[in-house]
């Protein structure tokens, strides 16, 4: 199963969202971006809440636009309450993270854009590989247990 990544963002920052989505998309990574992942006519709130609850990683693209968004602070709150790993990516200088996540280490794009996005990509790929290894090991254990049960019949 793929690593499920939820990207929280302002639609005003859609170009950077598209860049991050394309950078992370792969066979072992499933990226949720509400703009593309929710079909027209579908209620947004339940789809977003479900996606956050099911994600393995919550990536926050933090900008003045996302700070002013109605949705982004609520998405952060849901992710925090669900105990999700949150990786903040700060897109503008002198922009502090909000309240309950203000103590998180963040990727500082203005200081080192290439380094920040390289770290993000490498970290997500690493988490996806680790998840795949864990799932493979679980299936091997299940297969071994089934063989043992069948041999006892």
N, C-alpha and C positions, 0 to 999 in steps of 0.2 A: 504494500500500500504506500502511496506517495506521502511525503511530508506535506501537511496542510498549512499553508501560510496565509494569514489574513493581513491585508494592507489597509491601514486606516489613513485617510487623506482628505483633503479638500478637492472638490472637482475643479477648482481654479488652478490646481497644480497637476492637472492630468498628464501633462507632458513628462514630468518627472516620474509619475506613477507608471506610465507606459514604459519608460526606460527601466525602472526597477522590475516591473513585471516581466519584461522580455529578458532581462539579465538573469532572473531566477527560474523562469519556466524551463522545465525539463521533464524527463521521464519519471524522475523520482520526486518532483516538486509540483504540487497543485496550488496555484495562487488564486486567492479570492479577491477580486476587485469588484465592488458592487456595481460599478458602471457597466461591466461586461458580464459578471457572473449571475446577475438577477435579470430574468426575462421581463420585458415590458409587460405591464399589467399585473405583475406580481407585487404584493405588499412588501415594501423594503424592510420594515422593522423586524418582522419574524425571520426573514431570510438572513439579515445581518446578525441578529442575535444567535441564530443557529450556527452560522459560519464561525462566529467568535467562539462559541462553546465547543465546537468540533476542531478548532485549529490547534496545531502543535506550536505555532509561533505567531505572535502578533507583532507586525512591523508598523511603527508609527512614523509617518512622514510629517514632521512637525515644522510648520511655517506660520507666518502671520495669518495666512488664509485658514489653515486648519485650526488655529487658536480661535478664530472668529466663527468657525463652523458650528452649527447646531448639533451635528451628528458626532463629530470627532471626540469631544469630551465625554459623551455618553458611551461611545465605543471603548474608550480608555477605561471608564468605570466598570463596564461589563467585563473586559479582559482582566482587570485587576481583581474584581470579585471572583472570577472563575480561576484565579491563580495561574493565568497564562504567562509564559515567558514573553516579556515585552522588550523589543529592541527599538529604542527611539533613534530616529535619524533626523537630526536638526539641520534644516535646509538654509537657515539664515543666521547671520551673526547676531550676537546679543539677544538671543531668544531663549528664555528659560522654560524648562519643562513645568507642566502644571502640578499643583498640589501633591497628590499621593504618589506620583512617579518622579518627583523633583530630585530624589536621591539616586536615580538610576544613572549609570554611566551610559553615555550616548555617543553616537557617531557624529562627529562635527564636520559636516560637509564643507562649510566655508574655509576651514583651516586646511583640509586635505581631501579634496573631492575624490581623487583616484583611490587613495588609501581607504577612505570610508566605504566606497562602493565595492572595492576589491574584498575588504574584510567581510562585508555583508554577504556577497556572493559565496565566498569560500566557506563561511560559517554555515550558511543554509545548505550548501552542498554536503558539508561534513555531517550536519544533523540528519539530512536525508539518507546518507550512507549508513549512519549508525542505526537509524530506524529500520532500514531494510535488513541489516544484519540481525537485529533483535527479532524481527518478524520471521526471518529465515530460521533462526535458532528455535523459535517457538514452534514452528511447523515441523522441524526435525524432531523435537521432543514429542509432539503429538503423534507423529508417524511412528516413532519408536514405541510409544505407549500402546498404540493400536496393534503393532506387530506382536508385542509381548502378550496382549490380551488374546489375539487370534491364536498364538502358539499354545496358549493354555487351554484352548477349547478342545 
